[in-house]
């Protein structure tokens, strides 16, 4: 998908079970309830024309309130799945893991009629038998919030092990707030160093060298100096060591291991509600 958050786990579709290695720790530690696909209209409007394919939306946390079935700690078995009258009203925290593409191109001639045209969320959580026909949620309200990262650091997930100082792409996982801009320190042919802003496409933030400022490569490889800017304008500078001698490619996903930075964004202006995820607090893995 666009965000590369979902690991290739055939069968269940689950992306927040702690036994799934190498994914965003917000999901694998169950600090968020599940991943969701965000409807096309909101996915693109969040991204804006300057950040095609939803760069800002990827990894953003949402607080969702609705009558929903209760689930066990591994999100493999819903309670009272066939009797919605027993579903409590819950507030849960979810993470945007992809763009919802479920029939979003359908039209009645004037307005979208598909399941993910606007305002919809596609929950990436399924019972073990795969039957979700009785689990659709109605009358949903949601808002964007800062992710409940606690002391989790930001992770950098490179898309391919073929990355080099001339070209690479990576994703930013576990950020408290969405990332608006990513820059890399580059070295010009005259020896000077500059910060180069990276573009974004469906497999991550791209570095292609040869910026408009100078003919450049990454200033140091496999060390890479990054500067991340949050939507609140907070700056985070990190130098990471790319594990070029030990990483492996996970087919249709990312290179593993991912790289932990030393910290996270600190500014929080939209914290979760106190009762968010209250039914699943016992599931959190520190």
Secondary structure, DSSP 8 states (H G I E B T S, - for coil): --S--S---TTT-----TTSTTS-HHHHTTSSSEEEEE-HHHHHHHH-TTSTTTTTTTT-EEEEEEEE--B-TTS--BSSTT-GGG-EEEEEEEEEEEE--TTTT-BSSSSB-STTSSS-EEE----TT---TT----S-EEEEE----TT---EEEES-TT--SS-EEEEEES-SS-EEEEEEEEEETTS-EEEEE-EEETTEEEE-S--SS-SEEESSSSEEEEEEEETT--EEEEEEE--TTT-EE-TTS-EES-EE-S------SS---TTTTGGGGGG---
